[in-house]
Amino acid sequence: MRTFLIIISLFIALPQVFAKTSETNNKRFNYGVTLSANAPFVHERKTYINNTEVSKPLNETKMAGSISLFGRVNLKRNYLQLEVGTSVIRDVVSLDIKEFGYSRNLNVDSKNFALTLDIPLLYGYNFIKRDKYELSLFVGPKLRYTYLNKEDINNPQNITFNLNEDTNPITACVIIGMGTKISRVLIDFRYEFGITEHNKPGTFSLYEKGVLISEGTFYTKRSINLLSFSLGVIL
């Protein structure tokens, strides 16, 4: 019954979304909201254990999402768009603890979860702009503030591996993408290139059956690239 009511509500709301399209297209300033699905691509540049370079860890992408509010200033075929939003970023890093002093090859998975505040400023150009349809390319910088970062390490039996890493709270990215507007509906694909390092140097300790095997410093030069698909409404 609840699902049926939601469907009926959507059918009632859709005509309101597409109403007064020409007025929206002629506005100098628009605002709106977008929801996105994203996938991080963690760029492991170099990894050091006790100041010695070692093999880069393996990384597995996990899907997550974001929500943003935006304001857009329209200048004929050009526009400037400022966004403020929050994103969830998830990935799994697989570490071979033999690199950390263990006697044999054994992988330990570190599940990472981050919440970020995102502030992009985008310049877009509509190379197609008609009454109800626009198609544009856009590019611009983005500041990412990480206000929550968690690591959950899945330790094998009899092994305790502790990894204490810190993140740079503010990192910078460059965004490039393509977007389309059909009436009041926005759809865009974008890719973010991380240009500053996400992680700070940290420490590790490795125990087997409660006995310390090794400890020291750990530093991975890592940036986060992000591929996302967004769906939104412009008002």
Biotite code that builds the C-alpha atoms (Angstrom):
import biotite.structure as struc

atoms = struc.array([
    struc.Atom([0.000, 0.000, 0.000], chain_id="A", res_id=1, res_name="MET", atom_name="CA", element="C"),
    struc.Atom([2.833, 2.397, 0.872], chain_id="A", res_id=2, res_name="ARG", atom_name="CA", element="C"),
    struc.Atom([4.567, 1.691, -2.465], chain_id="A", res_id=3, res_name="THR", atom_name="CA", element="C"),
    struc.Atom([1.302, 2.396, -4.326], chain_id="A", res_id=4, res_name="PHE", atom_name="CA", element="C"),
    struc.Atom([0.945, 5.760, -2.555], chain_id="A", res_id=5, res_name="LEU", atom_name="CA", element="C"),
    struc.Atom([4.528, 6.696, -3.443], chain_id="A", res_id=6, res_name="ILE", atom_name="CA", element="C"),
    struc.Atom([3.884, 5.921, -7.138], chain_id="A", res_id=7, res_name="ILE", atom_name="CA", element="C"),
    struc.Atom([0.671, 7.988, -7.130], chain_id="A", res_id=8, res_name="ILE", atom_name="CA", element="C"),
    struc.Atom([2.533, 10.891, -5.469], chain_id="A", res_id=9, res_name="SER", atom_name="CA", element="C"),
    struc.Atom([5.217, 10.777, -8.164], chain_id="A", res_id=10, res_name="LEU", atom_name="CA", element="C"),
    struc.Atom([2.614, 10.921, -10.945], chain_id="A", res_id=11, res_name="PHE", atom_name="CA", element="C"),
    struc.Atom([1.041, 13.942, -9.242], chain_id="A", res_id=12, res_name="ILE", atom_name="CA", element="C"),
    struc.Atom([4.396, 15.681, -8.735], chain_id="A", res_id=13, res_name="ALA", atom_name="CA", element="C"),
    struc.Atom([5.892, 15.144, -12.218], chain_id="A", res_id=14, res_name="LEU", atom_name="CA", element="C"),
    struc.Atom([3.616, 17.635, -14.046], chain_id="A", res_id=15, res_name="PRO", atom_name="CA", element="C"),
    struc.Atom([4.636, 20.283, -11.514], chain_id="A", res_id=16, res_name="GLN", atom_name="CA", element="C"),
    struc.Atom([8.321, 19.598, -12.190], chain_id="A", res_id=17, res_name="VAL", atom_name="CA", element="C"),
    struc.Atom([7.922, 20.063, -15.949], chain_id="A", res_id=18, res_name="PHE", atom_name="CA", element="C"),
    struc.Atom([5.619, 23.091, -15.719], chain_id="A", res_id=19, res_name="ALA", atom_name="CA", element="C"),
    struc.Atom([6.721, 26.595, -16.736], chain_id="A", res_id=20, res_name="LYS", atom_name="CA", element="C"),
    struc.Atom([9.822, 25.321, -18.530], chain_id="A", res_id=21, res_name="THR", atom_name="CA", element="C"),
    struc.Atom([10.397, 28.408, -20.640], chain_id="A", res_id=22, res_name="SER", atom_name="CA", element="C"),
    struc.Atom([10.397, 30.651, -17.552], chain_id="A", res_id=23, res_name="GLU", atom_name="CA", element="C"),
    struc.Atom([13.077, 28.461, -15.953], chain_id="A", res_id=24, res_name="THR", atom_name="CA", element="C"),
    struc.Atom([15.272, 28.517, -19.071], chain_id="A", res_id=25, res_name="ASN", atom_name="CA", element="C"),
    struc.Atom([15.171, 32.325, -19.256], chain_id="A", res_id=26, res_name="ASN", atom_name="CA", element="C"),
    struc.Atom([16.190, 32.919, -15.649], chain_id="A", res_id=27, res_name="LYS", atom_name="CA", element="C"),
    struc.Atom([19.558, 34.529, -15.000], chain_id="A", res_id=28, res_name="ARG", atom_name="CA", element="C"),
    struc.Atom([19.888, 32.555, -11.719], chain_id="A", res_id=29, res_name="PHE", atom_name="CA", element="C"),
    struc.Atom([18.742, 28.993, -10.968], chain_id="A", res_id=30, res_name="ASN", atom_name="CA", element="C"),
    struc.Atom([19.148, 26.713, -8.005], chain_id="A", res_id=31, res_name="TYR", atom_name="CA", element="C"),
    struc.Atom([18.456, 23.057, -7.372], chain_id="A", res_id=32, res_name="GLY", atom_name="CA", element="C"),
    struc.Atom([19.415, 19.768, -5.778], chain_id="A", res_id=33, res_name="VAL", atom_name="CA", element="C"),
    struc.Atom([21.178, 16.631, -7.055], chain_id="A", res_id=34, res_name="THR", atom_name="CA", element="C"),
    struc.Atom([21.619, 13.055, -5.868], chain_id="A", res_id=35, res_name="LEU", atom_name="CA", element="C"),
    struc.Atom([24.655, 11.104, -7.032], chain_id="A", res_id=36, res_name="SER", atom_name="CA", element="C"),
    struc.Atom([26.057, 7.593, -7.103], chain_id="A", res_id=37, res_name="ALA", atom_name="CA", element="C"),
    struc.Atom([29.848, 7.501, -6.970], chain_id="A", res_id=38, res_name="ASN", atom_name="CA", element="C"),
    struc.Atom([32.770, 5.103, -7.140], chain_id="A", res_id=39, res_name="ALA", atom_name="CA", element="C"),
    struc.Atom([36.212, 6.098, -5.783], chain_id="A", res_id=40, res_name="PRO", atom_name="CA", element="C"),
    struc.Atom([39.397, 5.204, -7.607], chain_id="A", res_id=41, res_name="PHE", atom_name="CA", element="C"),
    struc.Atom([42.209, 5.451, -5.078], chain_id="A", res_id=42, res_name="VAL", atom_name="CA", element="C"),
    struc.Atom([45.479, 6.383, -6.743], chain_id="A", res_id=43, res_name="HIS", atom_name="CA", element="C"),
    struc.Atom([48.286, 4.783, -4.730], chain_id="A", res_id=44, res_name="GLU", atom_name="CA", element="C"),
    struc.Atom([51.328, 6.775, -5.777], chain_id="A", res_id=45, res_name="ARG", atom_name="CA", element="C"),
    struc.Atom([54.050, 5.390, -3.471], chain_id="A", res_id=46, res_name="LYS", atom_name="CA", element="C"),
    struc.Atom([54.074, 3.410, -0.239], chain_id="A", res_id=47, res_name="THR", atom_name="CA", element="C"),
    struc.Atom([56.769, 3.481, 2.446], chain_id="A", res_id=48, res_name="TYR", atom_name="CA", element="C"),
    struc.Atom([57.275, 1.216, 5.468], chain_id="A", res_id=49, res_name="ILE", atom_name="CA", element="C"),
    struc.Atom([59.952, 2.453, 7.878], chain_id="A", res_id=50, res_name="ASN", atom_name="CA", element="C"),
    struc.Atom([61.031, 4.935, 5.182], chain_id="A", res_id=51, res_name="ASN", atom_name="CA", element="C"),
    struc.Atom([61.655, 2.138, 2.643], chain_id="A", res_id=52, res_name="THR", atom_name="CA", element="C"),
    struc.Atom([59.545, 2.034, -0.529], chain_id="A", res_id=53, res_name="GLU", atom_name="CA", element="C"),
    struc.Atom([57.486, -1.173, -0.894], chain_id="A", res_id=54, res_name="VAL", atom_name="CA", element="C"),
    struc.Atom([54.869, -2.535, -3.293], chain_id="A", res_id=55, res_name="SER", atom_name="CA", element="C"),
    struc.Atom([51.621, -0.603, -3.551], chain_id="A", res_id=56, res_name="LYS", atom_name="CA", element="C"),
    struc.Atom([48.614, -2.157, -1.767], chain_id="A", res_id=57, res_name="PRO", atom_name="CA", element="C"),
    struc.Atom([45.628, -3.416, -3.733], chain_id="A", res_id=58, res_name="LEU", atom_name="CA", element="C"),
    struc.Atom([42.457, -1.334, -3.630], chain_id="A", res_id=59, res_name="ASN", atom_name="CA", element="C"),
    struc.Atom([38.839, -2.328, -4.258], chain_id="A", res_id=60, res_name="GLU", atom_name="CA", element="C"),
    struc.Atom([36.177, 0.268, -5.093], chain_id="A", res_id=61, res_name="THR", atom_name="CA", element="C"),
    struc.Atom([32.869, 0.338, -3.229], chain_id="A", res_id=62, res_name="LYS", atom_name="CA", element="C"),
    struc.Atom([29.815, 2.207, -4.520], chain_id="A", res_id=63, res_name="MET", atom_name="CA", element="C"),
    struc.Atom([28.506, 5.088, -2.407], chain_id="A", res_id=64, res_name="ALA", atom_name="CA", element="C"),
    struc.Atom([26.658, 8.383, -2.974], chain_id="A", res_id=65, res_name="GLY", atom_name="CA", element="C"),
    struc.Atom([26.258, 12.094, -2.305], chain_id="A", res_id=66, res_name="SER", atom_name="CA", element="C"),
    struc.Atom([23.701, 14.898, -2.140], chain_id="A", res_id=67, res_name="ILE", atom_name="CA", element="C"),
    struc.Atom([24.318, 18.522, -3.191], chain_id="A", res_id=68, res_name="SER", atom_name="CA", element="C"),
    struc.Atom([22.636, 21.895, -3.370], chain_id="A", res_id=69, res_name="LEU", atom_name="CA", element="C"),
    struc.Atom([23.706, 24.249, -6.139], chain_id="A", res_id=70, res_name="PHE", atom_name="CA", element="C"),
    struc.Atom([23.222, 27.730, -7.525], chain_id="A", res_id=71, res_name="GLY", atom_name="CA", element="C"),
    struc.Atom([23.769, 28.549, -11.205], chain_id="A", res_id=72, res_name="ARG", atom_name="CA", element="C"),
    struc.Atom([24.334, 31.896, -12.925], chain_id="A", res_id=73, res_name="VAL", atom_name="CA", element="C"),
    struc.Atom([23.394, 31.754, -16.635], chain_id="A", res_id=74, res_name="ASN", atom_name="CA", element="C"),
    struc.Atom([25.277, 33.917, -19.157], chain_id="A", res_id=75, res_name="LEU", atom_name="CA", element="C"),
    struc.Atom([23.860, 33.068, -22.595], chain_id="A", res_id=76, res_name="LYS", atom_name="CA", element="C"),
    struc.Atom([25.515, 29.740, -23.475], chain_id="A", res_id=77, res_name="ARG", atom_name="CA", element="C"),
    struc.Atom([27.846, 29.872, -20.456], chain_id="A", res_id=78, res_name="ASN", atom_name="CA", element="C"),
    struc.Atom([27.142, 29.300, -16.782], chain_id="A", res_id=79, res_name="TYR", atom_name="CA", element="C"),
    struc.Atom([28.885, 29.324, -13.413], chain_id="A", res_id=80, res_name="LEU", atom_name="CA", element="C"),
    struc.Atom([27.715, 26.804, -10.834], chain_id="A", res_id=81, res_name="GLN", atom_name="CA", element="C"),
    struc.Atom([28.598, 26.720, -7.135], chain_id="A", res_id=82, res_name="LEU", atom_name="CA", element="C"),
    struc.Atom([27.741, 23.555, -5.203], chain_id="A", res_id=83, res_name="GLU", atom_name="CA", element="C"),
    struc.Atom([27.742, 22.537, -1.558], chain_id="A", res_id=84, res_name="VAL", atom_name="CA", element="C"),
    struc.Atom([27.215, 18.898, -0.681], chain_id="A", res_id=85, res_name="GLY", atom_name="CA", element="C"),
    struc.Atom([28.262, 15.890, 1.321], chain_id="A", res_id=86, res_name="THR", atom_name="CA", element="C"),
    struc.Atom([29.625, 12.583, 0.026], chain_id="A", res_id=87, res_name="SER", atom_name="CA", element="C"),
    struc.Atom([30.149, 9.069, 1.295], chain_id="A", res_id=88, res_name="VAL", atom_name="CA", element="C"),
    struc.Atom([33.387, 7.419, 0.093], chain_id="A", res_id=89, res_name="ILE", atom_name="CA", element="C"),
    struc.Atom([34.070, 3.698, 0.610], chain_id="A", res_id=90, res_name="ARG", atom_name="CA", element="C"),
    struc.Atom([36.927, 1.431, -0.409], chain_id="A", res_id=91, res_name="ASP", atom_name="CA", element="C"),
    struc.Atom([38.814, -1.659, 0.771], chain_id="A", res_id=92, res_name="VAL", atom_name="CA", element="C"),
    struc.Atom([42.638, -1.729, 0.893], chain_id="A", res_id=93, res_name="VAL", atom_name="CA", element="C"),
    struc.Atom([44.367, -5.131, 0.910], chain_id="A", res_id=94, res_name="SER", atom_name="CA", element="C"),
    struc.Atom([47.775, -5.147, 2.661], chain_id="A", res_id=95, res_name="LEU", atom_name="CA", element="C"),
    struc.Atom([50.322, -7.962, 2.582], chain_id="A", res_id=96, res_name="ASP", atom_name="CA", element="C"),
    struc.Atom([51.649, -8.044, 6.156], chain_id="A", res_id=97, res_name="ILE", atom_name="CA", element="C"),
    struc.Atom([54.840, -9.782, 5.006], chain_id="A", res_id=98, res_name="LYS", atom_name="CA", element="C"),
    struc.Atom([55.862, -6.255, 3.974], chain_id="A", res_id=99, res_name="GLU", atom_name="CA", element="C"),
    struc.Atom([55.427, -5.310, 7.655], chain_id="A", res_id=100, res_name="PHE", atom_name="CA", element="C"),
    struc.Atom([57.715, -8.033, 9.019], chain_id="A", res_id=101, res_name="GLY", atom_name="CA", element="C"),
    struc.Atom([55.511, -11.136, 9.108], chain_id="A", res_id=102, res_name="TYR", atom_name="CA", element="C"),
    struc.Atom([57.129, -14.488, 8.199], chain_id="A", res_id=103, res_name="SER", atom_name="CA", element="C"),
    struc.Atom([54.926, -15.249, 5.178], chain_id="A", res_id=104, res_name="ARG", atom_name="CA", element="C"),
    struc.Atom([52.537, -13.658, 2.705], chain_id="A", res_id=105, res_name="ASN", atom_name="CA", element="C"),
    struc.Atom([49.187, -12.929, 4.330], chain_id="A", res_id=106, res_name="LEU", atom_name="CA", element="C"),
    struc.Atom([46.676, -10.284, 3.276], chain_id="A", res_id=107, res_name="ASN", atom_name="CA", element="C"),
    struc.Atom([44.809, -8.075, 5.742], chain_id="A", res_id=108, res_name="VAL", atom_name="CA", element="C"),
    struc.Atom([41.839, -5.998, 4.534], chain_id="A", res_id=109, res_name="ASP", atom_name="CA", element="C"),
    struc.Atom([41.268, -2.445, 5.734], chain_id="A", res_id=110, res_name="SER", atom_name="CA", element="C"),
    struc.Atom([37.718, -1.184, 5.117], chain_id="A", res_id=111, res_name="LYS", atom_name="CA", element="C"),
    struc.Atom([37.663, 2.602, 4.812], chain_id="A", res_id=112, res_name="ASN", atom_name="CA", element="C"),
    struc.Atom([34.634, 4.853, 5.275], chain_id="A", res_id=113, res_name="PHE", atom_name="CA", element="C"),
    struc.Atom([34.719, 8.645, 4.901], chain_id="A", res_id=114, res_name="ALA", atom_name="CA", element="C"),
    struc.Atom([32.226, 11.516, 4.987], chain_id="A", res_id=115, res_name="LEU", atom_name="CA", element="C"),
    struc.Atom([33.240, 14.678, 3.161], chain_id="A", res_id=116, res_name="THR", atom_name="CA", element="C"),
    struc.Atom([31.974, 18.212, 2.659], chain_id="A", res_id=117, res_name="LEU", atom_name="CA", element="C"),
    struc.Atom([32.357, 19.136, -1.013], chain_id="A", res_id=118, res_name="ASP", atom_name="CA", element="C"),
    struc.Atom([32.503, 22.631, -2.524], chain_id="A", res_id=119, res_name="ILE", atom_name="CA", element="C"),
    struc.Atom([32.972, 22.651, -6.332], chain_id="A", res_id=120, res_name="PRO", atom_name="CA", element="C"),
    struc.Atom([32.949, 25.750, -8.542], chain_id="A", res_id=121, res_name="LEU", atom_name="CA", element="C"),
    struc.Atom([32.182, 24.811, -12.139], chain_id="A", res_id=122, res_name="LEU", atom_name="CA", element="C"),
    struc.Atom([32.300, 26.646, -15.440], chain_id="A", res_id=123, res_name="TYR", atom_name="CA", element="C"),
    struc.Atom([30.028, 25.151, -18.102], chain_id="A", res_id=124, res_name="GLY", atom_name="CA", element="C"),
    struc.Atom([29.431, 25.794, -21.783], chain_id="A", res_id=125, res_name="TYR", atom_name="CA", element="C"),
    struc.Atom([26.176, 24.735, -23.490], chain_id="A", res_id=126, res_name="ASN", atom_name="CA", element="C"),
    struc.Atom([27.148, 23.701, -27.011], chain_id="A", res_id=127, res_name="PHE", atom_name="CA", element="C"),
    struc.Atom([23.492, 22.739, -27.487], chain_id="A", res_id=128, res_name="ILE", atom_name="CA", element="C"),
    struc.Atom([20.858, 25.042, -25.980], chain_id="A", res_id=129, res_name="LYS", atom_name="CA", element="C"),
    struc.Atom([17.224, 24.880, -27.058], chain_id="A", res_id=130, res_name="ARG", atom_name="CA", element="C"),
    struc.Atom([13.877, 25.575, -25.452], chain_id="A", res_id=131, res_name="ASP", atom_name="CA", element="C"),
    struc.Atom([13.642, 22.395, -23.349], chain_id="A", res_id=132, res_name="LYS", atom_name="CA", element="C"),
    struc.Atom([17.051, 20.854, -23.865], chain_id="A", res_id=133, res_name="TYR", atom_name="CA", element="C"),
    struc.Atom([20.663, 21.717, -23.035], chain_id="A", res_id=134, res_name="GLU", atom_name="CA", element="C"),
    struc.Atom([23.900, 19.755, -23.417], chain_id="A", res_id=135, res_name="LEU", atom_name="CA", element="C"),
    struc.Atom([27.079, 21.090, -21.838], chain_id="A", res_id=136, res_name="SER", atom_name="CA", element="C"),
    struc.Atom([30.667, 20.411, -20.917], chain_id="A", res_id=137, res_name="LEU", atom_name="CA", element="C"),
    struc.Atom([31.938, 21.676, -17.577], chain_id="A", res_id=138, res_name="PHE", atom_name="CA", element="C"),
    struc.Atom([35.179, 21.905, -15.646], chain_id="A", res_id=139, res_name="VAL", atom_name="CA", element="C"),
    struc.Atom([36.341, 23.425, -12.383], chain_id="A", res_id=140, res_name="GLY", atom_name="CA", element="C"),
    struc.Atom([38.100, 23.051, -9.024], chain_id="A", res_id=141, res_name="PRO", atom_name="CA", element="C"),
    struc.Atom([36.696, 21.382, -5.930], chain_id="A", res_id=142, res_name="LYS", atom_name="CA", element="C"),
    struc.Atom([37.634, 21.538, -2.257], chain_id="A", res_id=143, res_name="LEU", atom_name="CA", element="C"),
    struc.Atom([36.951, 18.398, -0.239], chain_id="A", res_id=144, res_name="ARG", atom_name="CA", element="C"),
    struc.Atom([36.848, 18.551, 3.569], chain_id="A", res_id=145, res_name="TYR", atom_name="CA", element="C"),
    struc.Atom([36.949, 15.135, 5.276], chain_id="A", res_id=146, res_name="THR", atom_name="CA", element="C"),
    struc.Atom([35.095, 15.452, 8.576], chain_id="A", res_id=147, res_name="TYR", atom_name="CA", element="C"),
    struc.Atom([34.797, 11.722, 9.356], chain_id="A", res_id=148, res_name="LEU", atom_name="CA", element="C"),
    struc.Atom([37.216, 8.936, 8.470], chain_id="A", res_id=149, res_name="ASN", atom_name="CA", element="C"),
    struc.Atom([37.067, 5.355, 9.782], chain_id="A", res_id=150, res_name="LYS", atom_name="CA", element="C"),
    struc.Atom([39.262, 2.301, 9.201], chain_id="A", res_id=151, res_name="GLU", atom_name="CA", element="C"),
    struc.Atom([38.087, -1.196, 10.116], chain_id="A", res_id=152, res_name="ASP", atom_name="CA", element="C"),
    struc.Atom([40.805, -3.856, 9.810], chain_id="A", res_id=153, res_name="ILE", atom_name="CA", element="C"),
    struc.Atom([39.766, -7.478, 9.348], chain_id="A", res_id=154, res_name="ASN", atom_name="CA", element="C"),
    struc.Atom([42.473, -9.393, 11.253], chain_id="A", res_id=155, res_name="ASN", atom_name="CA", element="C"),
    struc.Atom([43.147, -13.091, 10.546], chain_id="A", res_id=156, res_name="PRO", atom_name="CA", element="C"),
    struc.Atom([43.108, -15.568, 13.430], chain_id="A", res_id=157, res_name="GLN", atom_name="CA", element="C"),
    struc.Atom([45.942, -15.073, 15.979], chain_id="A", res_id=158, res_name="ASN", atom_name="CA", element="C"),
    struc.Atom([47.051, -11.885, 14.147], chain_id="A", res_id=159, res_name="ILE", atom_name="CA", element="C"),
    struc.Atom([46.487, -8.327, 15.374], chain_id="A", res_id=160, res_name="THR", atom_name="CA", element="C"),
    struc.Atom([47.493, -5.657, 12.883], chain_id="A", res_id=161, res_name="PHE", atom_name="CA", element="C"),
    struc.Atom([47.034, -2.037, 13.954], chain_id="A", res_id=162, res_name="ASN", atom_name="CA", element="C"),
    struc.Atom([47.338, 0.777, 11.442], chain_id="A", res_id=163, res_name="LEU", atom_name="CA", element="C"),
    struc.Atom([47.050, 4.373, 12.611], chain_id="A", res_id=164, res_name="ASN", atom_name="CA", element="C"),
    struc.Atom([46.763, 6.723, 9.648], chain_id="A", res_id=165, res_name="GLU", atom_name="CA", element="C"),
    struc.Atom([45.661, 10.322, 9.611], chain_id="A", res_id=166, res_name="ASP", atom_name="CA", element="C"),
    struc.Atom([44.062, 12.160, 6.700], chain_id="A", res_id=167, res_name="THR", atom_name="CA", element="C"),
    struc.Atom([44.613, 15.646, 5.393], chain_id="A", res_id=168, res_name="ASN", atom_name="CA", element="C"),
    struc.Atom([41.354, 17.402, 6.334], chain_id="A", res_id=169, res_name="PRO", atom_name="CA", element="C"),
    struc.Atom([41.280, 19.536, 3.170], chain_id="A", res_id=170, res_name="ILE", atom_name="CA", element="C"),
    struc.Atom([42.188, 18.206, -0.265], chain_id="A", res_id=171, res_name="THR", atom_name="CA", element="C"),
    struc.Atom([41.782, 19.664, -3.758], chain_id="A", res_id=172, res_name="ALA", atom_name="CA", element="C"),
    struc.Atom([40.383, 18.110, -6.940], chain_id="A", res_id=173, res_name="CYS", atom_name="CA", element="C"),
    struc.Atom([39.732, 19.066, -10.544], chain_id="A", res_id=174, res_name="VAL", atom_name="CA", element="C"),
    struc.Atom([36.365, 18.101, -12.056], chain_id="A", res_id=175, res_name="ILE", atom_name="CA", element="C"),
    struc.Atom([35.577, 17.505, -15.718], chain_id="A", res_id=176, res_name="ILE", atom_name="CA", element="C"),
    struc.Atom([32.233, 16.279, -16.960], chain_id="A", res_id=177, res_name="GLY", atom_name="CA", element="C"),
    struc.Atom([29.245, 16.438, -19.265], chain_id="A", res_id=178, res_name="MET", atom_name="CA", element="C"),
    struc.Atom([25.694, 17.373, -18.318], chain_id="A", res_id=179, res_name="GLY", atom_name="CA", element="C"),
    struc.Atom([22.288, 17.602, -19.898], chain_id="A", res_id=180, res_name="THR", atom_name="CA", element="C"),
    struc.Atom([19.105, 19.430, -18.890], chain_id="A", res_id=181, res_name="LYS", atom_name="CA", element="C"),
    struc.Atom([15.715, 18.230, -20.094], chain_id="A", res_id=182, res_name="ILE", atom_name="CA", element="C"),
    struc.Atom([13.109, 20.713, -18.895], chain_id="A", res_id=183, res_name="SER", atom_name="CA", element="C"),
    struc.Atom([13.821, 20.889, -15.147], chain_id="A", res_id=184, res_name="ARG", atom_name="CA", element="C"),
    struc.Atom([15.664, 17.557, -14.899], chain_id="A", res_id=185, res_name="VAL", atom_name="CA", element="C"),
    struc.Atom([19.484, 17.507, -14.758], chain_id="A", res_id=186, res_name="LEU", atom_name="CA", element="C"),
    struc.Atom([21.701, 14.527, -15.547], chain_id="A", res_id=187, res_name="ILE", atom_name="CA", element="C"),
    struc.Atom([25.482, 14.635, -15.476], chain_id="A", res_id=188, res_name="ASP", atom_name="CA", element="C"),
    struc.Atom([28.557, 12.421, -15.522], chain_id="A", res_id=189, res_name="PHE", atom_name="CA", element="C"),
    struc.Atom([31.737, 13.720, -13.926], chain_id="A", res_id=190, res_name="ARG", atom_name="CA", element="C"),
    struc.Atom([35.213, 12.577, -13.012], chain_id="A", res_id=191, res_name="TYR", atom_name="CA", element="C"),
    struc.Atom([37.244, 14.140, -10.209], chain_id="A", res_id=192, res_name="GLU", atom_name="CA", element="C"),
    struc.Atom([41.040, 14.037, -10.265], chain_id="A", res_id=193, res_name="PHE", atom_name="CA", element="C"),
    struc.Atom([42.621, 14.308, -6.814], chain_id="A", res_id=194, res_name="GLY", atom_name="CA", element="C"),
    struc.Atom([45.602, 16.647, -7.062], chain_id="A", res_id=195, res_name="ILE", atom_name="CA", element="C"),
    struc.Atom([46.659, 16.705, -3.395], chain_id="A", res_id=196, res_name="THR", atom_name="CA", element="C"),
    struc.Atom([47.464, 13.815, -1.076], chain_id="A", res_id=197, res_name="GLU", atom_name="CA", element="C"),
    struc.Atom([44.682, 12.358, 1.032], chain_id="A", res_id=198, res_name="HIS", atom_name="CA", element="C"),
    struc.Atom([46.813, 10.674, 3.727], chain_id="A", res_id=199, res_name="ASN", atom_name="CA", element="C"),
    struc.Atom([49.398, 11.765, 6.271], chain_id="A", res_id=200, res_name="LYS", atom_name="CA", element="C"),
    struc.Atom([52.233, 9.558, 7.605], chain_id="A", res_id=201, res_name="PRO", atom_name="CA", element="C"),
    struc.Atom([51.115, 7.050, 10.240], chain_id="A", res_id=202, res_name="GLY", atom_name="CA", element="C"),
    struc.Atom([52.320, 4.140, 12.392], chain_id="A", res_id=203, res_name="THR", atom_name="CA", element="C"),
    struc.Atom([51.686, 0.394, 12.556], chain_id="A", res_id=204, res_name="PHE", atom_name="CA", element="C"),
    struc.Atom([52.127, -2.510, 14.967], chain_id="A", res_id=205, res_name="SER", atom_name="CA", element="C"),
    struc.Atom([51.898, -6.241, 14.263], chain_id="A", res_id=206, res_name="LEU", atom_name="CA", element="C"),
    struc.Atom([51.188, -8.895, 16.905], chain_id="A", res_id=207, res_name="TYR", atom_name="CA", element="C"),
    struc.Atom([50.910, -12.683, 16.673], chain_id="A", res_id=208, res_name="GLU", atom_name="CA", element="C"),
    struc.Atom([49.175, -14.392, 19.614], chain_id="A", res_id=209, res_name="LYS", atom_name="CA", element="C"),
    struc.Atom([49.729, -11.238, 21.636], chain_id="A", res_id=210, res_name="GLY", atom_name="CA", element="C"),
    struc.Atom([53.471, -11.102, 20.945], chain_id="A", res_id=211, res_name="VAL", atom_name="CA", element="C"),
    struc.Atom([54.858, -8.031, 19.179], chain_id="A", res_id=212, res_name="LEU", atom_name="CA", element="C"),
    struc.Atom([56.362, -8.974, 15.808], chain_id="A", res_id=213, res_name="ILE", atom_name="CA", element="C"),
    struc.Atom([57.173, -5.521, 14.430], chain_id="A", res_id=214, res_name="SER", atom_name="CA", element="C"),
    struc.Atom([56.225, -1.858, 14.590], chain_id="A", res_id=215, res_name="GLU", atom_name="CA", element="C"),
    struc.Atom([57.208, 1.313, 12.813], chain_id="A", res_id=216, res_name="GLY", atom_name="CA", element="C"),
    struc.Atom([56.074, 3.997, 10.391], chain_id="A", res_id=217, res_name="THR", atom_name="CA", element="C"),
    struc.Atom([53.755, 3.682, 7.413], chain_id="A", res_id=218, res_name="PHE", atom_name="CA", element="C"),
    struc.Atom([53.148, 6.273, 4.719], chain_id="A", res_id=219, res_name="TYR", atom_name="CA", element="C"),
    struc.Atom([51.197, 5.889, 1.503], chain_id="A", res_id=220, res_name="THR", atom_name="CA", element="C"),
    struc.Atom([51.021, 8.789, -0.931], chain_id="A", res_id=221, res_name="LYS", atom_name="CA", element="C"),
    struc.Atom([47.394, 8.467, -1.942], chain_id="A", res_id=222, res_name="ARG", atom_name="CA", element="C"),
    struc.Atom([44.885, 10.642, -3.785], chain_id="A", res_id=223, res_name="SER", atom_name="CA", element="C"),
    struc.Atom([41.204, 9.931, -4.392], chain_id="A", res_id=224, res_name="ILE", atom_name="CA", element="C"),
    struc.Atom([39.661, 10.144, -7.844], chain_id="A", res_id=225, res_name="ASN", atom_name="CA", element="C"),
    struc.Atom([35.888, 9.907, -8.054], chain_id="A", res_id=226, res_name="LEU", atom_name="CA", element="C"),
    struc.Atom([33.566, 8.858, -10.874], chain_id="A", res_id=227, res_name="LEU", atom_name="CA", element="C"),
    struc.Atom([29.954, 9.894, -10.332], chain_id="A", res_id=228, res_name="SER", atom_name="CA", element="C"),
    struc.Atom([26.548, 9.937, -11.989], chain_id="A", res_id=229, res_name="PHE", atom_name="CA", element="C"),
    struc.Atom([24.061, 12.608, -10.842], chain_id="A", res_id=230, res_name="SER", atom_name="CA", element="C"),
    struc.Atom([20.341, 13.149, -11.207], chain_id="A", res_id=231, res_name="LEU", atom_name="CA", element="C"),
    struc.Atom([18.795, 16.431, -10.093], chain_id="A", res_id=232, res_name="GLY", atom_name="CA", element="C"),
    struc.Atom([16.092, 19.055, -10.400], chain_id="A", res_id=233, res_name="VAL", atom_name="CA", element="C"),
    struc.Atom([16.679, 22.719, -11.289], chain_id="A", res_id=234, res_name="ILE", atom_name="CA", element="C"),
    struc.Atom([14.264, 25.425, -10.147], chain_id="A", res_id=235, res_name="LEU", atom_name="CA", element="C"),
])
